[in-house]
Amino acid sequence: MVLPVYNAEEYITDCLDSILAQTYPYWKAYCINDGSKDNTASILDDYAKKDARIRVFHTPNAGAASARNFALNKIEDEEWISFIDADDYIGPSMYESIFKAIGNEHIDYVRLFSRRTPQRYNPQAVNSDESKNVNYKIVTREEYFVNESVGGYTHSLFVKKGIVDDHQVSFPEKMVMLEDQAFSIACATHAKKILILDQPRNYFYYSGNESSITRTSKDTSDDIIRCINIGRIGHFGC
């Protein structure tokens, strides 16, 4: 999984602890410290010393898109790529549930649903019996673009590494926002079989990070157009 981190000392431990609590043990976390100015770097290094599955890289501050691209270039032997944000956390059965749903269906793209939480970390929510219930459906790429809500943030995405490598998919670093939506759409245009997993109690996101960038409405409009063009060119070939 790819985890970009910037000035996250107040909540990164909750995120990392939720990763370490996974019932599925075969994961690796690529944590990119994006030039943090607080105690984030030392926290990440401490976790990496405790568990070899946590890999930490320190880079100059260049933004989340650049940090994610850096991580993509570091991943070598993984079949799947997933993403998590530093101020989010996941339920303990999340990865196990996903791979159980994938099974032998030859899936190459998974779309998840997340749940917004008003608090940083809620053990009662992540350990809820409801988080263990898995509802999903499998669709073709054509069905996905015609019938489903496409896009989605990268924390709602699992994608085969082969799609990213074979089609050189990356995060557009010049986009002011929606770069994760653009990446998700680009990956989906190359997927043949898509799993849509309705399990909102296994991924919790908190949108109160004051380190986020303020955007103008013009920036937003321009990036929405870019996302539409990515889907139009990739899926419809025009």
MDAnalysis code that builds the backbone (N, CA, C; Angstrom):
import MDAnalysis as mda
import numpy as np

u = mda.Universe.empty(714, n_residues=238, atom_resindex=np.repeat(np.arange(238), 3), trajectory=True)
u.add_TopologyAttr("name", ["N", "CA", "C"] * 238)
u.add_TopologyAttr("resid", np.arange(1, 239))
u.add_TopologyAttr("resname", ["MET", "VAL", "LEU", "PRO", "VAL", "TYR", "ASN", "ALA", "GLU", "GLU", "TYR", "ILE", "THR", "ASP", "CYS", "LEU", "ASP", "SER", "ILE", "LEU", "ALA", "GLN", "THR", "TYR", "PRO", "TYR", "TRP", "LYS", "ALA", "TYR", "CYS", "ILE", "ASN", "ASP", "GLY", "SER", "LYS", "ASP", "ASN", "THR", "ALA", "SER", "ILE", "LEU", "ASP", "ASP", "TYR", "ALA", "LYS", "LYS", "ASP", "ALA", "ARG", "ILE", "ARG", "VAL", "PHE", "HIS", "THR", "PRO", "ASN", "ALA", "GLY", "ALA", "ALA", "SER", "ALA", "ARG", "ASN", "PHE", "ALA", "LEU", "ASN", "LYS", "ILE", "GLU", "ASP", "GLU", "GLU", "TRP", "ILE", "SER", "PHE", "ILE", "ASP", "ALA", "ASP", "ASP", "TYR", "ILE", "GLY", "PRO", "SER", "MET", "TYR", "GLU", "SER", "ILE", "PHE", "LYS", "ALA", "ILE", "GLY", "ASN", "GLU", "HIS", "ILE", "ASP", "TYR", "VAL", "ARG", "LEU", "PHE", "SER", "ARG", "ARG", "THR", "PRO", "GLN", "ARG", "TYR", "ASN", "PRO", "GLN", "ALA", "VAL", "ASN", "SER", "ASP", "GLU", "SER", "LYS", "ASN", "VAL", "ASN", "TYR", "LYS", "ILE", "VAL", "THR", "ARG", "GLU", "GLU", "TYR", "PHE", "VAL", "ASN", "GLU", "SER", "VAL", "GLY", "GLY", "TYR", "THR", "HIS", "SER", "LEU", "PHE", "VAL", "LYS", "LYS", "GLY", "ILE", "VAL", "ASP", "ASP", "HIS", "GLN", "VAL", "SER", "PHE", "PRO", "GLU", "LYS", "MET", "VAL", "MET", "LEU", "GLU", "ASP", "GLN", "ALA", "PHE", "SER", "ILE", "ALA", "CYS", "ALA", "THR", "HIS", "ALA", "LYS", "LYS", "ILE", "LEU", "ILE", "LEU", "ASP", "GLN", "PRO", "ARG", "ASN", "TYR", "PHE", "TYR", "TYR", "SER", "GLY", "ASN", "GLU", "SER", "SER", "ILE", "THR", "ARG", "THR", "SER", "LYS", "ASP", "THR", "SER", "ASP", "ASP", "ILE", "ILE", "ARG", "CYS", "ILE", "ASN", "ILE", "GLY", "ARG", "ILE", "GLY", "HIS", "PHE", "GLY", "CYS"])
u.atoms.positions = np.array([
    [0.843, -1.191, 0.000],
    [0.000, 0.000, 0.000],
    [0.880, 1.242, 0.000],
    [0.374, 2.313, -0.573],
    [1.112, 3.567, -0.700],
    [0.537, 4.574, 0.284],
    [1.420, 5.176, 1.079],
    [0.983, 6.095, 2.126],
    [1.822, 7.373, 2.094],
    [1.318, 8.447, 1.446],
    [2.024, 9.727, 1.487],
    [1.746, 10.418, 2.820],
    [2.773, 11.011, 3.406],
    [2.617, 11.592, 4.745],
    [3.247, 12.976, 4.787],
    [2.487, 13.933, 5.311],
    [3.022, 15.284, 5.482],
    [2.486, 15.886, 6.782],
    [3.378, 16.241, 7.686],
    [3.013, 16.870, 8.962],
    [1.842, 16.147, 9.635],
    [2.035, 14.863, 9.871],
    [0.936, 14.021, 10.365],
    [1.199, 13.449, 11.751],
    [2.015, 14.110, 12.546],
    [2.395, 13.551, 13.837],
    [1.201, 13.317, 14.764],
    [0.115, 14.057, 14.578],
    [-1.028, 13.945, 15.479],
    [-1.873, 12.702, 15.219],
    [-1.783, 12.132, 14.012],
    [-2.694, 11.033, 13.691],
    [-2.065, 9.870, 12.931],
    [-0.810, 9.959, 12.548],
    [-0.205, 8.887, 11.759],
    [-0.117, 7.576, 12.541],
    [-0.001, 7.653, 13.870],
    [0.069, 6.415, 14.655],
    [-1.231, 5.621, 14.560],
    [-2.372, 6.304, 14.554],
    [-3.657, 5.610, 14.399],
    [-3.721, 4.893, 13.059],
    [-3.257, 5.571, 12.022],
    [-3.256, 4.976, 10.685],
    [-2.365, 3.739, 10.638],
    [-1.141, 3.869, 11.127],
    [-0.197, 2.754, 11.086],
    [-0.643, 1.599, 11.976],
    [-1.215, 1.917, 13.131],
    [-1.703, 0.856, 14.019],
    [-2.831, 0.071, 13.365],
    [-3.684, 0.761, 12.611],
    [-4.780, 0.061, 11.931],
    [-4.245, -0.835, 10.814],
    [-3.132, -0.440, 10.213],
    [-2.495, -1.284, 9.195],
    [-1.883, -2.521, 9.846],
    [-1.192, -2.317, 10.957],
    [-0.557, -3.428, 11.664],
    [-1.575, -4.420, 12.213],
    [-2.801, -3.964, 12.422],
    [-3.847, -4.828, 12.982],
    [-4.532, -5.696, 11.935],
    [-4.114, -5.618, 10.675],
    [-4.765, -6.375, 9.611],
    [-4.684, -7.883, 9.845],
    [-5.801, -8.560, 9.622],
    [-5.823, -10.018, 9.733],
    [-5.139, -10.667, 8.535],
    [-5.034, -9.933, 7.434],
    [-4.279, -10.393, 6.257],
    [-2.834, -9.934, 6.428],
    [-1.884, -10.858, 6.563],
    [-0.518, -10.473, 6.938],
    [0.422, -10.121, 5.790],
    [0.019, -10.404, 4.544],
    [0.963, -10.286, 3.426],
    [0.859, -8.926, 2.743],
    [1.210, -7.899, 3.465],
    [1.163, -6.547, 2.923],
    [2.509, -5.859, 3.150],
    [2.732, -4.785, 2.394],
    [3.875, -3.902, 2.615],
    [3.373, -2.471, 2.504],
    [3.805, -1.635, 3.409],
    [3.401, -0.231, 3.397],
    [4.585, 0.627, 2.969],
    [4.399, 1.357, 1.868],
    [5.431, 2.259, 1.365],
    [5.076, 3.668, 1.828],
    [5.724, 4.109, 2.911],
    [5.412, 5.401, 3.521],
    [6.380, 6.461, 2.995],
    [5.830, 7.482, 2.370],
    [6.657, 8.545, 1.801],
    [6.501, 9.796, 2.654],
    [7.531, 10.124, 3.413],
    [7.517, 11.348, 4.202],
    [7.829, 12.518, 3.278],
    [6.800, 13.296, 2.969],
    [6.895, 14.356, 1.962],
    [7.407, 15.662, 2.581],
    [8.625, 15.616, 3.123],
    [9.240, 16.823, 3.671],
    [8.543, 17.382, 4.890],
    [8.039, 16.524, 5.755],
    [7.333, 16.982, 6.960],
    [8.244, 17.836, 7.842],
    [7.641, 18.836, 8.497],
    [8.396, 19.739, 9.362],
    [8.176, 19.437, 10.839],
    [7.319, 18.467, 11.133],
    [7.060, 18.117, 12.527],
    [7.799, 16.820, 12.866],
    [7.247, 16.027, 13.768],
    [7.908, 14.807, 14.235],
    [7.525, 13.568, 13.419],
    [6.907, 13.777, 12.273],
    [6.439, 12.659, 11.449],
    [7.567, 11.708, 11.065],
    [8.694, 12.236, 10.657],
    [9.801, 11.402, 10.175],
    [10.263, 10.402, 11.226],
    [10.445, 10.858, 12.459],
    [10.921, 9.958, 13.509],
    [9.875, 8.920, 13.876],
    [8.599, 9.296, 13.816],
    [7.528, 8.337, 14.098],
    [7.540, 7.225, 13.057],
    [7.641, 7.603, 11.795],
    [7.690, 6.610, 10.721],
    [8.900, 5.693, 10.878],
    [10.045, 6.274, 11.176],
    [11.262, 5.471, 11.337],
    [11.127, 4.482, 12.491],
    [10.482, 4.904, 13.569],
    [10.278, 4.012, 14.717],
    [9.412, 2.821, 14.327],
    [8.356, 3.066, 13.572],
    [7.477, 1.974, 13.139],
    [8.212, 1.032, 12.189],
    [9.045, 1.588, 11.320],
    [9.791, 0.760, 10.371],
    [10.766, -0.166, 11.095],
    [11.305, 0.299, 12.213],
    [12.225, -0.529, 13.000],
    [11.493, -1.701, 13.655],
    [10.210, -1.501, 13.961],
    [9.431, -2.528, 14.645],
    [8.870, -3.575, 13.690],
    [8.644, -3.193, 12.432],
    [8.031, -4.122, 11.479],
    [8.624, -3.889, 10.091],
    [9.255, -4.916, 9.540],
    [9.940, -4.786, 8.248],
    [8.986, -4.563, 7.090],
    [7.691, -4.814, 7.309],
    [6.718, -4.586, 6.239],
    [6.471, -3.100, 6.006],
    [6.871, -2.279, 6.956],
    [6.732, -0.827, 6.821],
    [8.040, -0.262, 6.278],
    [7.971, 0.312, 5.089],
    [9.157, 0.863, 4.445],
    [9.005, 2.379, 4.328],
    [10.005, 3.087, 4.780],
    [9.921, 4.545, 4.870],
    [10.938, 5.196, 3.939],
    [10.463, 6.220, 3.223],
    [11.325, 7.003, 2.341],
    [11.113, 8.476, 2.669],
    [12.197, 9.228, 2.745],
    [12.124, 10.654, 3.053],
    [12.468, 11.455, 1.800],
    [11.559, 12.323, 1.393],
    [11.753, 13.124, 0.184],
    [11.482, 14.597, 0.483],
    [12.013, 15.515, -0.330],
    [11.663, 16.933, -0.189],
    [10.176, 17.119, -0.462],
    [9.600, 18.133, 0.131],
    [8.169, 18.379, -0.041],
    [7.841, 18.707, -1.496],
    [6.960, 17.888, -2.091],
    [6.563, 18.108, -3.485],
    [5.087, 17.822, -3.697],
    [4.358, 17.487, -2.634],
    [2.931, 17.232, -2.765],
    [2.597, 15.755, -2.814],
    [1.320, 15.449, -2.568],
    [0.865, 14.060, -2.478],
    [1.032, 13.303, -3.789],
    [0.756, 13.955, -4.919],
    [0.870, 13.278, -6.216],
    [2.303, 12.826, -6.464],
    [3.252, 13.707, -6.191],
    [4.659, 13.370, -6.371],
    [5.080, 12.251, -5.425],
    [4.605, 12.302, -4.182],
    [4.939, 11.270, -3.198],
    [4.400, 9.911, -3.630],
    [3.180, 9.893, -4.148],
    [2.595, 8.628, -4.608],
    [3.361, 8.089, -5.819],
    [3.729, 8.961, -6.730],
    [4.512, 8.515, -7.894],
    [5.865, 7.957, -7.467],
    [6.470, 8.583, -6.472],
    [7.744, 8.091, -5.946],
    [7.572, 6.669, -5.424],
    [6.494, 6.440, -4.690],
    [6.234, 5.107, -4.140],
    [5.984, 4.090, -5.246],
    [5.230, 4.478, -6.270],
    [4.948, 3.561, -7.380],
    [6.239, 3.075, -8.032],
    [7.232, 3.934, -8.081],
    [8.512, 3.560, -8.684],
    [9.351, 2.672, -7.773],
    [8.991, 2.619, -6.496],
    [9.732, 1.800, -5.541],
    [9.143, 0.400, -5.395],
    [7.891, 0.233, -5.776],
    [7.226, -1.063, -5.637],
    [7.715, -1.994, -6.739],
    [8.200, -3.154, -6.351],
    [8.781, -4.060, -7.341],
    [8.036, -5.383, -7.461],
    [7.831, -6.069, -6.365],
    [7.348, -7.450, -6.433],
    [5.916, -7.633, -5.947],
    [5.138, -6.571, -5.954],
    [3.755, -6.660, -5.491],
    [2.808, -6.875, -6.677],
    [1.771, -7.650, -6.462],
    [0.776, -7.878, -7.514],
    [-0.286, -6.792, -7.513],
    [-0.616, -6.289, -6.317],
    [-1.662, -5.281, -6.167],
    [-1.094, -4.009, -5.555],
    [-1.714, -2.886, -5.904],
    [-1.358, -1.595, -5.314],
    [-2.610, -0.997, -4.690],
    [-2.484, -0.536, -3.457],
    [-3.581, 0.154, -2.787],
    [-3.040, 1.439, -2.175],
    [-3.938, 2.275, -1.696],
    [-3.544, 3.572, -1.166],
    [-4.291, 3.850, 0.132],
    [-3.631, 4.589, 1.002],
    [-4.270, 5.028, 2.234],
    [-3.715, 6.407, 2.562],
    [-4.544, 7.270, 3.124],
    [-4.097, 8.601, 3.512],
    [-3.722, 8.610, 4.987],
    [-2.812, 9.490, 5.359],
    [-2.244, 9.483, 6.704],
    [-3.258, 9.782, 7.800],
    [-4.324, 10.509, 7.479],
    [-5.317, 10.830, 8.499],
    [-6.519, 9.893, 8.445],
    [-6.373, 8.762, 7.775],
    [-7.435, 7.756, 7.695],
    [-7.012, 6.507, 8.451],
    [-7.941, 5.585, 8.621],
    [-7.605, 4.298, 9.217],
    [-8.541, 3.240, 8.665],
    [-8.126, 1.977, 8.782],
    [-8.874, 0.886, 8.167],
    [-9.242, -0.172, 9.192],
    [-10.339, -0.879, 8.918],
    [-10.777, -1.962, 9.782],
    [-9.842, -3.151, 9.665],
    [-9.730, -3.969, 10.706],
    [-8.763, -5.074, 10.715],
    [-8.999, -6.137, 9.655],
    [-10.223, -6.273, 9.176],
    [-10.515, -7.322, 8.190],
    [-10.559, -6.800, 6.760],
    [-10.149, -5.551, 6.548],
    [-10.308, -4.941, 5.227],
    [-9.600, -5.736, 4.127],
    [-8.307, -5.958, 4.253],
    [-7.568, -6.628, 3.181],
    [-7.983, -8.084, 3.027],
    [-8.247, -8.743, 4.124],
    [-8.702, -10.129, 4.051],
    [-10.020, -10.220, 3.294],
    [-10.933, -9.288, 3.566],
    [-12.232, -9.279, 2.886],
    [-12.078, -9.022, 1.393],
    [-11.185, -8.118, 1.039],
    [-10.981, -7.790, -0.371],
    [-10.440, -8.987, -1.142],
    [-9.412, -9.617, -0.615],
    [-8.819, -10.747, -1.334],
    [-9.734, -11.964, -1.343],
    [-10.573, -12.084, -0.335],
    [-11.557, -13.167, -0.330],
    [-12.584, -12.927, -1.435],
    [-12.990, -11.669, -1.621],
    [-13.948, -11.335, -2.676],
    [-13.324, -11.501, -4.062],
    [-12.056, -11.165, -4.187],
    [-11.365, -11.316, -5.475],
    [-11.295, -12.778, -5.877],
    [-10.919, -13.635, -4.930],
    [-10.872, -15.074, -5.178],
    [-10.123, -15.417, -6.451],
    [-10.772, -16.214, -7.300],
    [-10.190, -16.615, -8.590],
    [-10.923, -15.976, -9.764],
    [-11.444, -14.776, -9.542],
    [-12.276, -14.122, -10.552],
    [-11.481, -13.336, -11.597],
    [-10.172, -13.322, -11.508],
    [-9.321, -12.590, -12.465],
    [-9.660, -11.098, -12.491],
    [-9.866, -10.552, -11.310],
    [-10.144, -9.122, -11.160],
    [-8.846, -8.336, -11.337],
    [-8.924, -7.163, -11.970],
    [-7.729, -6.326, -12.045],
    [-7.960, -4.897, -11.564],
    [-9.156, -4.625, -11.026],
    [-9.460, -3.293, -10.487],
    [-10.560, -3.455, -9.447],
    [-10.349, -2.888, -8.275],
    [-11.346, -2.973, -7.200],
    [-11.728, -1.570, -6.765],
    [-13.025, -1.316, -6.715],
    [-13.539, -0.025, -6.243],
    [-14.193, -0.246, -4.883],
    [-13.735, 0.495, -3.879],
    [-14.248, 0.372, -2.521],
    [-15.133, 1.560, -2.178],
    [-15.830, 1.435, -1.070],
    [-16.582, 2.561, -0.531],
    [-16.088, 2.821, 0.883],
    [-15.976, 4.083, 1.244],
    [-15.443, 4.457, 2.549],
    [-16.516, 5.155, 3.375],
    [-16.204, 5.388, 4.613],
    [-17.148, 6.014, 5.531],
    [-16.462, 7.196, 6.209],
    [-17.103, 8.340, 6.175],
    [-16.533, 9.508, 6.835],
    [-16.758, 9.405, 8.339],
    [-15.747, 9.787, 9.099],
    [-15.854, 9.748, 10.548],
    [-15.546, 11.125, 11.126],
    [-16.295, 11.558, 12.146],
    [-16.055, 12.867, 12.752],
    [-14.909, 12.855, 13.754],
    [-14.329, 11.684, 14.002],
    [-13.241, 11.598, 14.963],
    [-12.053, 10.878, 14.351],
    [-10.894, 11.090, 14.916],
    [-9.667, 10.534, 14.360],
    [-9.688, 9.014, 14.323],
    [-10.034, 8.402, 15.458],
    [-9.961, 6.942, 15.523],
    [-11.083, 6.429, 16.405],
    [-11.797, 5.429, 15.930],
    [-12.937, 4.882, 16.656],
    [-12.844, 3.359, 16.667],
    [-12.217, 2.776, 17.699],
    [-12.059, 1.317, 17.758],
    [-13.376, 0.566, 17.681],
    [-14.430, 1.149, 18.247],
    [-15.730, 0.482, 18.221],
    [-16.233, 0.321, 16.792],
    [-15.989, 1.328, 15.966],
    [-16.446, 1.267, 14.574],
    [-15.651, 0.252, 13.768],
    [-14.325, 0.261, 13.910],
    [-13.513, -0.629, 13.086],
    [-13.633, -2.084, 13.502],
    [-14.069, -2.327, 14.736],
    [-14.225, -3.703, 15.200],
    [-15.676, -4.169, 15.149],
    [-16.527, -3.364, 14.538],
    [-17.941, -3.703, 14.440],
    [-18.163, -4.950, 13.598],
    [-19.159, -5.752, 13.980],
    [-19.504, -6.936, 13.192],
    [-19.919, -6.544, 11.782],
    [-20.461, -5.329, 11.651],
    [-20.909, -4.858, 10.337],
    [-19.743, -4.740, 9.364],
    [-18.532, -4.473, 9.905],
    [-17.367, -4.319, 9.035],
    [-16.945, -5.637, 8.414],
    [-17.464, -6.754, 8.916],
    [-17.093, -8.062, 8.397],
    [-18.031, -8.526, 7.283],
    [-19.143, -7.821, 7.104],
    [-20.086, -8.183, 6.052],
    [-19.576, -7.673, 4.704],
    [-19.560, -8.554, 3.722],
    [-19.019, -8.191, 2.417],
    [-20.097, -8.327, 1.346],
    [-20.433, -7.224, 0.717],
    [-21.350, -7.225, -0.415],
    [-20.588, -6.696, -1.629],
    [-20.652, -7.421, -2.723],
    [-19.893, -6.981, -3.883],
    [-20.560, -7.451, -5.173],
    [-20.131, -6.837, -6.263],
    [-20.560, -7.281, -7.586],
    [-19.393, -7.123, -8.542],
    [-19.415, -7.906, -9.599],
    [-18.358, -7.876, -10.604],
    [-18.934, -7.367, -11.922],
    [-18.272, -6.381, -12.514],
    [-18.757, -5.787, -13.760],
    [-17.613, -5.691, -14.766],
    [-17.975, -5.540, -16.019],
    [-16.973, -5.293, -17.054],
    [-16.614, -3.809, -17.053],
    [-15.577, -3.463, -17.756],
    [-15.180, -2.060, -17.871],
    [-16.303, -1.232, -18.484],
    [-16.944, -1.768, -19.511],
    [-18.022, -1.039, -20.174],
    [-19.188, -0.804, -19.218],
    [-19.552, -1.824, -18.456],
    [-20.643, -1.686, -17.486],
    [-20.282, -0.680, -16.403],
    [-19.031, -0.659, -16.018],
    [-18.580, 0.260, -14.973],
    [-18.746, 1.711, -15.408],
    [-18.306, 2.020, -16.622],
    [-18.372, 3.404, -17.083],
    [-19.794, 3.842, -17.420],
    [-20.642, 2.911, -17.793],
    [-22.010, 3.265, -18.162],
    [-22.932, 3.327, -16.945],
    [-22.767, 2.389, -16.008],
    [-23.750, 2.234, -14.936],
    [-23.292, 2.659, -13.551],
    [-22.004, 2.834, -13.345],
    [-21.502, 3.087, -12.002],
    [-20.987, 4.513, -11.846],
    [-20.767, 4.894, -10.595],
    [-20.156, 6.184, -10.288],
    [-18.646, 6.017, -10.386],
    [-18.076, 6.455, -11.489],
    [-16.653, 6.210, -11.742],
    [-15.797, 7.220, -10.986],
    [-14.513, 7.031, -11.083],
    [-13.597, 7.927, -10.388],
    [-13.315, 7.399, -9.002],
    [-13.499, 8.230, -8.020],
    [-13.232, 7.821, -6.654],
    [-11.834, 8.208, -6.224],
    [-11.703, 8.473, -4.949],
    [-10.387, 8.801, -4.413],
    [-9.511, 7.555, -4.400],
    [-8.205, 7.745, -4.346],
    [-7.319, 6.586, -4.408],
    [-7.466, 5.682, -3.200],
    [-7.949, 6.210, -2.076],
    [-8.133, 5.309, -0.939],
    [-9.278, 4.329, -1.187],
    [-10.047, 4.536, -2.243],
    [-11.128, 3.604, -2.583],
    [-10.734, 2.702, -3.751],
    [-9.429, 2.579, -3.986],
    [-8.947, 1.868, -5.173],
    [-7.936, 0.783, -4.824],
    [-8.139, -0.390, -5.404],
    [-7.136, -1.455, -5.472],
    [-6.914, -1.708, -6.954],
    [-5.694, -1.736, -7.395],
    [-5.455, -1.934, -8.823],
    [-4.267, -2.866, -9.026],
    [-4.349, -3.696, -10.049],
    [-3.240, -4.575, -10.382],
    [-2.024, -3.734, -10.799],
    [-0.876, -4.088, -10.275],
    [0.336, -3.344, -10.603],
    [0.633, -3.412, -12.100],
    [0.220, -4.511, -12.742],
    [0.446, -4.650, -14.167],
    [-0.223, -3.557, -14.977],
    [-1.396, -3.101, -14.548],
    [-2.083, -2.013, -15.252],
    [-1.254, -0.739, -15.169],
    [-0.773, -0.432, -13.972],
    [0.027, 0.780, -13.770],
    [1.316, 0.722, -14.583],
    [1.977, -0.425, -14.564],
    [3.256, -0.561, -15.271],
    [3.081, -0.615, -16.788],
    [2.170, -1.465, -17.243],
    [2.012, -1.669, -18.686],
    [1.533, -0.417, -19.410],
    [0.725, 0.396, -18.722],
    [0.149, 1.580, -19.366],
    [0.745, 2.881, -18.828],
    [1.778, 2.747, -18.007],
    [2.504, 3.900, -17.467],
    [1.556, 4.928, -16.840],
    [0.672, 4.423, -15.997],
    [-0.277, 5.297, -15.306],
    [0.422, 5.943, -14.111],
    [0.253, 7.239, -13.963],
    [0.846, 7.950, -12.829],
    [-0.082, 9.077, -12.404],
    [0.243, 9.696, -11.289],
    [-0.550, 10.816, -10.798],
    [-0.094, 12.099, -11.485],
    [-1.013, 12.849, -12.101],
    [-0.635, 14.108, -12.756],
    [-0.246, 15.156, -11.715],
    [1.018, 15.480, -11.641],
    [1.525, 16.341, -10.574],
    [1.205, 17.818, -10.774],
    [0.785, 18.204, -11.968],
    [0.474, 19.613, -12.214],
    [-0.979, 19.961, -11.905],
    [-1.797, 18.951, -11.655],
    [-3.186, 19.224, -11.299],
    [-3.252, 19.752, -9.873],
    [-4.061, 20.779, -9.654],
    [-4.184, 21.382, -8.331],
    [-4.976, 20.480, -7.397],
    [-5.976, 19.803, -7.939],
    [-6.755, 18.844, -7.165],
    [-7.310, 17.787, -8.112],
    [-7.950, 16.764, -7.537],
    [-8.555, 15.665, -8.291],
    [-7.522, 14.804, -9.009],
    [-6.247, 14.918, -8.624],
    [-5.245, 14.071, -9.262],
    [-5.481, 12.596, -8.947],
    [-6.067, 12.331, -7.771],
    [-6.377, 10.939, -7.433],
    [-7.541, 10.420, -8.262],
    [-8.513, 11.290, -8.540],
    [-9.620, 10.905, -9.409],
    [-9.104, 10.593, -10.817],
    [-8.196, 11.416, -11.296],
    [-7.633, 11.199, -12.634],
    [-6.896, 9.870, -12.699],
    [-6.137, 9.547, -11.653],
    [-5.410, 8.280, -11.610],
    [-6.379, 7.105, -11.602],
    [-7.426, 7.200, -10.789],
    [-8.410, 6.118, -10.694],
    [-9.106, 5.872, -12.026],
    [-9.502, 6.947, -12.687],
    [-10.181, 6.817, -13.978],
    [-9.237, 6.212, -15.014],
    [-7.989, 6.676, -15.022],
    [-7.016, 6.154, -15.987],
    [-6.809, 4.656, -15.797],
    [-6.732, 4.207, -14.545],
    [-6.571, 2.771, -14.273],
    [-7.797, 1.991, -14.737],
    [-8.981, 2.535, -14.472],
    [-10.221, 1.840, -14.832],
    [-10.362, 1.669, -16.337],
    [-9.841, 2.609, -17.115],
    [-9.964, 2.498, -18.574],
    [-9.188, 1.306, -19.122],
    [-8.253, 0.784, -18.343],
    [-7.444, -0.352, -18.795],
    [-7.834, -1.658, -18.098],
    [-8.841, -1.606, -17.239],
    [-9.270, -2.804, -16.511],
    [-10.301, -3.578, -17.328],
    [-10.215, -4.889, -17.304],
    [-11.179, -5.725, -18.018],
    [-12.303, -6.202, -17.101],
    [-11.952, -6.470, -15.853],
    [-12.924, -7.001, -14.908],
    [-12.808, -6.229, -13.597],
    [-13.908, -5.640, -13.151],
    [-13.891, -4.729, -12.008],
    [-14.775, -5.261, -10.884],
    [-14.226, -5.250, -9.687],
    [-14.968, -5.656, -8.493],
    [-15.385, -4.411, -7.733],
    [-16.680, -4.271, -7.490],
    [-17.192, -3.147, -6.701],
    [-17.578, -3.693, -5.339],
    [-16.877, -3.239, -4.318],
    [-17.015, -3.780, -2.971],
    [-17.697, -2.763, -2.071],
    [-18.873, -3.118, -1.580],
    [-19.640, -2.223, -0.717],
    [-19.365, -2.601, 0.735],
    [-18.337, -1.983, 1.289],
    [-17.938, -2.299, 2.656],
    [-17.463, -1.025, 3.354],
    [-18.350, -0.024, 3.510],
    [-17.930, 1.283, 4.001],
    [-17.383, 1.294, 5.415],
    [-17.672, 0.269, 6.204],
    [-17.179, 0.275, 7.578],
    [-15.761, -0.281, 7.703],
    [-15.106, -0.489, 6.585],
    [-13.730, -0.970, 6.666],
    [-12.709, 0.084, 6.283],
    [-13.169, 1.225, 5.766],
    [-12.244, 2.323, 5.504],
    [-12.883, 3.600, 6.021],
    [-12.167, 4.289, 6.895],
    [-12.683, 5.494, 7.521],
    [-11.788, 6.671, 7.160],
    [-12.406, 7.743, 6.694],
    [-11.590, 8.897, 6.345],
    [-12.037, 10.117, 7.131],
    [-11.073, 10.930, 7.465],
    [-11.305, 12.148, 8.234],
    [-10.784, 13.314, 7.416],
    [-11.642, 14.287, 7.154],
    [-11.260, 15.364, 6.232],
    [-10.871, 16.650, 6.951],
    [-10.410, 16.538, 8.172],
    [-10.096, 17.734, 8.940],
    [-8.642, 18.127, 8.955],
    [-7.837, 17.584, 8.050],
    [-6.415, 17.898, 8.017],
    [-6.202, 19.315, 7.504],
    [-5.723, 20.192, 8.368],
    [-5.546, 21.588, 7.993],
    [-4.350, 21.809, 7.080],
    [-3.571, 20.745, 6.834],
    [-2.428, 20.871, 5.932],
    [-2.845, 20.798, 4.475],
    [-4.126, 20.512, 4.229],
    [-4.584, 20.397, 2.851],
    [-4.530, 21.751, 2.160],
    [-4.455, 21.728, 0.841],
    [-4.284, 22.948, 0.065],
    [-5.641, 23.557, -0.267],
    [-5.749, 24.866, -0.154],
    [-6.970, 25.560, -0.542],
    [-6.977, 25.756, -2.051],
    [-8.103, 25.438, -2.679],
    [-8.180, 25.544, -4.135],
    [-9.243, 26.555, -4.537],
    [-9.070, 27.129, -5.700],
    [-10.061, 28.044, -6.231],
    [-11.053, 27.279, -7.080],
    [-12.209, 27.890, -7.341],
    [-13.226, 27.233, -8.156],
    [-12.731, 27.031, -9.585],
    [-11.902, 27.961, -10.086],
    [-11.358, 27.795, -11.438],
    [-10.421, 26.591, -11.494],
    [-9.577, 26.439, -10.476],
    [-8.693, 25.272, -10.420],
    [-9.512, 23.994, -10.450],
    [-10.590, 23.981, -9.661],
    [-11.446, 22.802, -9.596],
    [-12.059, 22.502, -10.956],
    [-12.592, 23.516, -11.616],
    [-13.229, 23.322, -12.920],
    [-12.238, 22.792, -13.945],
    [-11.043, 23.356, -13.965],
    [-10.027, 22.906, -14.921],
    [-9.676, 21.441, -14.704],
    [-9.557, 21.033, -13.456],
    [-9.164, 19.658, -13.169],
    [-10.302, 18.679, -13.415],
    [-11.541, 19.112, -13.237],
    [-12.682, 18.260, -13.580],
    [-12.676, 17.969, -15.077],
    [-12.388, 18.991, -15.876],
    [-12.315, 18.810, -17.333],
    [-11.203, 17.830, -17.684],
    [-10.076, 17.927, -17.007],
    [-8.974, 16.994, -17.270],
    [-9.391, 15.562, -16.958],
    [-10.112, 15.370, -15.850],
    [-10.579, 14.028, -15.486],
    [-11.525, 13.473, -16.543],
    [-12.431, 14.307, -17.026],
    [-13.375, 13.880, -18.059],
    [-12.627, 13.465, -19.320],
    [-11.619, 14.242, -19.694],
    [-10.845, 13.918, -20.893],
    [-10.079, 12.614, -20.742],
    [-9.590, 12.333, -19.542],
    [-8.879, 11.075, -19.308],
    [-9.808, 9.896, -19.545],
    [-11.028, 9.983, -19.007],
    [-11.995, 8.913, -19.211],
    [-12.442, 8.812, -20.651],
    [-12.641, 9.949, -21.309],
    [-13.105, 9.960, -22.701],
    [-12.062, 9.342, -23.617],
    [-10.809, 9.753, -23.447],
    [-9.740, 9.249, -24.313],
    [-9.431, 7.793, -24.012],
    [-9.352, 7.460, -22.717],
    [-8.981, 6.101, -22.347],
    [-10.049, 5.075, -22.642],
    [-11.317, 5.433, -22.395],
    [-12.387, 4.450, -22.554],
    [-12.977, 4.449, -23.956],
    [-13.218, 5.629, -24.488],
    [-13.905, 5.718, -25.776],
    [-12.945, 5.876, -26.956],
    [-11.665, 6.129, -26.655],
    [-10.676, 6.216, -27.721],
    [-10.819, 7.439, -28.595],
    [-11.344, 8.528, -28.027],
    [-11.514, 9.738, -28.844],
    [-10.833, 10.929, -28.187],
])
